[in-house]
Amino acid sequence: MRDEAWIEAGKRMILRQFYIRESMRIFLMFVMCMVVSILWAVSTGQMVVFLIAIGITVIVILRMVTIGSREFRNTFADLYPPRQEQIIVDYLQPHTIYRLFGGEVHMLSDAMICRSGAKLLLILPEEVDVIKTMKYSGESAFVRGVWITTDTMKKYRLEFMSGQQQNIKHIVMWLKHKKPEITWQRNS
C-alpha cells in the first residue's frame, strides 16, 4: 500500500483535472457574458455592465472551487485508504469514459467519477439503490436524465444529449453488474 502523501497527490490530480475542465466551460460563459456586456454598453452607454459580467464569473469560479468538489472530497475522505488507492490507480490507468451533457463519467473498476452539473461526484456502486431514467424534452427525447439514488438518499443526476443516450444502458448495466439488486425504473 502506498503512503498518504501519494493518495493525497492522486486526489489533487483528479480535482485539478475537474477544475481545468470546468474552467474551460466557465471561460466560454465569460466570453459570452462579455459579448452581451459590450453590446449592452454600446447600446445604452453604461460601462457598469462589465462589472456584472466579471462578478458573475467570479461567483461561478468560487462555486466551482467550494461547492463543486465538496461531494467528491467528502465521499473520498470517508473511504478506507486501500479503496482510495484503488480509485486513484484505476483513474491513472486507461479506462472507459462516457460523455455527458456538460461533463463525463469515468468508469473505474469499482467506482464512477462524474463531472456533471458543475460538480465532481464519486459514485460507489454498493451504495446505489435505484436508477431512474427519464426524458426531459417531450417526445423528441432531446435530453435524457439518469437519476441515481443511494441507500443514504443522496441523488445524483447525469444528463445525456441525443447523441450520447446510447451510453445510458452501458452505465446502468455496469451498475447492475456491480450490484444486481439495484432497481431500474424506466420512464421511457
C-alpha positions as MATLAB code, in Angstrom:
seq = 'MRDEAWIEAGKRMILRQFYIRESMRIFLMFVMCMVVSILWAVSTGQMVVFLIAIGITVIVILRMVTIGSREFRNTFADLYPPRQEQIIVDYLQPHTIYRLFGGEVHMLSDAMICRSGAKLLLILPEEVDVIKTMKYSGESAFVRGVWITTDTMKKYRLEFMSGQQQNIKHIVMWLKHKKPEITWQRNS';
ca = [
       0.000    0.000    0.000;
       1.202    3.482   -0.847;
       1.551    6.268    1.694;
      -0.912    9.052    2.460;
       1.103   11.620    0.500;
       0.704    9.547   -2.687;
      -3.053    9.230   -2.104;
      -3.355   12.975   -1.438;
      -1.399   13.748   -4.625;
      -3.705   11.453   -6.601;
      -6.786   13.148   -5.168;
      -5.356   16.566   -6.043;
      -4.681   15.364   -9.599;
      -8.334   14.287  -10.023;
      -9.516   17.618   -8.606;
      -7.086   19.550  -10.822;
      -8.497   17.870  -13.941;
     -12.014   18.769  -12.774;
     -11.003   22.402  -12.227;
      -9.345   22.616  -15.650;
     -12.372   21.208  -17.485;
     -14.810   23.377  -15.554;
     -12.584   26.439  -16.104;
     -12.808   25.911  -19.852;
     -16.603   25.830  -19.564;
     -16.578   28.949  -17.366;
     -14.275   30.741  -19.816;
     -16.800   30.197  -22.597;
     -19.537   31.558  -20.338;
     -17.345   34.567  -19.505;
     -16.754   35.309  -23.189;
     -20.491   35.110  -23.830;
     -21.193   37.463  -20.881;
     -18.571   39.913  -22.150;
     -20.074   39.940  -25.657;
     -23.520   40.648  -24.218;
     -21.999   43.301  -21.918;
     -20.240   45.029  -24.807;
     -23.419   45.053  -26.875;
     -25.382   46.390  -23.889;
     -22.761   49.045  -23.094;
     -22.647   50.239  -26.706;
     -26.428   50.456  -26.967;
     -27.032   52.157  -23.584;
     -23.742   53.919  -22.926;
     -23.377   52.278  -19.492;
     -19.998   50.744  -18.739;
     -21.130   49.300  -15.366;
     -22.364   46.192  -17.169;
     -18.763   44.973  -17.459;
     -18.616   44.672  -13.679;
     -21.712   42.478  -13.738;
     -20.096   40.057  -16.220;
     -16.923   39.897  -14.152;
     -18.918   39.487  -10.928;
     -20.923   36.588  -12.356;
     -17.727   34.869  -13.461;
     -16.094   35.292  -10.028;
     -19.180   33.838   -8.325;
     -19.179   30.834  -10.665;
     -15.468   30.195  -10.041;
     -15.936   30.378   -6.261;
     -18.859   27.959   -6.530;
     -16.736   25.536   -8.555;
     -13.906   25.544   -6.017;
     -16.095   25.258   -2.913;
     -19.384   23.544   -3.710;
     -18.408   21.830   -6.970;
     -15.848   19.497   -5.429;
     -17.322   19.133   -1.924;
     -19.296   15.948   -2.689;
     -16.219   14.225   -4.136;
     -13.976   15.330   -1.252;
     -16.434   14.123    1.402;
     -17.100   10.745   -0.233;
     -13.394   10.157   -0.903;
     -12.433   11.083    2.677;
     -14.921    8.529    4.074;
     -13.227    5.635    2.249;
     -10.511    3.416    3.690;
      -7.003    4.138    2.328;
      -6.810    0.900    0.250;
     -10.046    1.867   -1.540;
      -8.771    5.412   -2.082;
      -5.576    3.987   -3.541;
      -7.516    1.655   -5.854;
      -9.621    4.542   -7.179;
      -6.510    6.598   -7.938;
      -4.703    3.659   -9.580;
      -7.795    2.938  -11.723;
      -8.100    6.608  -12.671;
      -4.466    6.705  -13.806;
      -4.935    3.593  -15.970;
      -6.785    3.698  -19.313;
     -10.497    3.382  -18.564;
     -13.852    3.924  -20.251;
     -15.140    7.495  -20.316;
     -18.694    8.335  -21.391;
     -19.644   11.865  -22.410;
     -22.437   13.701  -20.633;
     -24.163   16.975  -21.330;
     -21.548   19.291  -19.817;
     -19.370   16.562  -18.349;
     -18.244   12.956  -18.402;
     -18.381    9.695  -16.463;
     -15.159    7.804  -15.722;
     -15.959    4.105  -15.281;
     -13.374    2.653  -12.909;
     -13.165   -0.915  -11.606;
     -15.314   -0.263   -8.532;
     -16.454    3.377   -8.703;
     -17.636    6.097  -11.065;
     -16.140    9.574  -11.083;
     -18.531   12.000  -12.752;
     -18.278   15.624  -13.772;
     -21.920   16.587  -14.049;
     -23.858   19.759  -13.376;
     -20.683   21.687  -12.437;
     -19.986   19.131   -9.697;
     -17.448   16.368   -9.264;
     -19.093   13.206   -7.941;
     -17.750    9.893   -6.680;
     -20.473    7.259   -7.036;
     -19.892    3.912   -5.341;
     -22.000    1.087   -6.817;
     -22.506   -0.663   -3.481;
     -24.402    2.415   -2.239;
     -26.758    2.684   -5.236;
     -30.348    1.525   -4.675;
     -32.417    2.969   -7.532;
     -31.638    4.124  -11.053;
     -34.351    6.071  -12.847;
     -34.111    7.084  -16.497;
     -36.383    9.792  -17.848;
     -36.986   12.121  -20.794;
     -36.815   15.869  -20.294;
     -37.989   17.245  -23.612;
     -41.197   15.540  -24.648;
     -41.452   13.090  -27.481;
     -38.261   14.194  -29.203;
     -36.267   12.983  -26.167;
     -33.524   15.504  -26.889;
     -32.205   15.199  -23.341;
     -32.479   12.156  -21.114;
     -31.556   12.038  -17.494;
     -30.406    9.291  -15.205;
     -31.229    9.784  -11.540;
     -29.136    7.631   -9.216;
     -30.396    7.309   -5.639;
     -28.207    5.811   -2.922;
     -29.117    3.966    0.252;
     -28.465    7.216    2.167;
     -30.985    9.020   -0.096;
     -28.343   11.037   -1.953;
     -29.464   11.770   -5.508;
     -27.152   12.225   -8.461;
     -28.325   13.444  -11.862;
     -26.499   12.610  -15.082;
     -27.804   14.205  -18.297;
     -27.245   12.877  -21.804;
     -27.851   14.686  -25.105;
     -29.354   12.800  -28.037;
     -26.002   11.627  -29.425;
     -24.889   10.319  -26.027;
     -28.005    8.407  -24.983;
     -26.646    5.015  -26.012;
     -24.279    5.365  -23.042;
     -27.156    5.233  -20.548;
     -27.571    1.497  -20.983;
     -23.828    0.876  -20.559;
     -23.755    2.816  -17.285;
     -26.902    1.148  -15.934;
     -25.652   -2.332  -16.869;
     -22.275   -1.619  -15.247;
     -24.015   -0.583  -12.019;
     -26.333   -3.620  -12.116;
     -23.320   -5.884  -12.714;
     -21.631   -4.438   -9.612;
     -24.820   -4.637   -7.509;
     -27.538   -6.875   -9.062;
     -30.264   -5.848   -6.591;
     -30.376   -2.270   -7.953;
     -33.854   -1.272   -9.142;
     -34.017    0.261  -12.638;
     -37.097    2.410  -13.242;
     -37.609    3.462  -16.850;
     -39.749    6.447  -17.688;
     -39.293    5.907  -21.408;
];
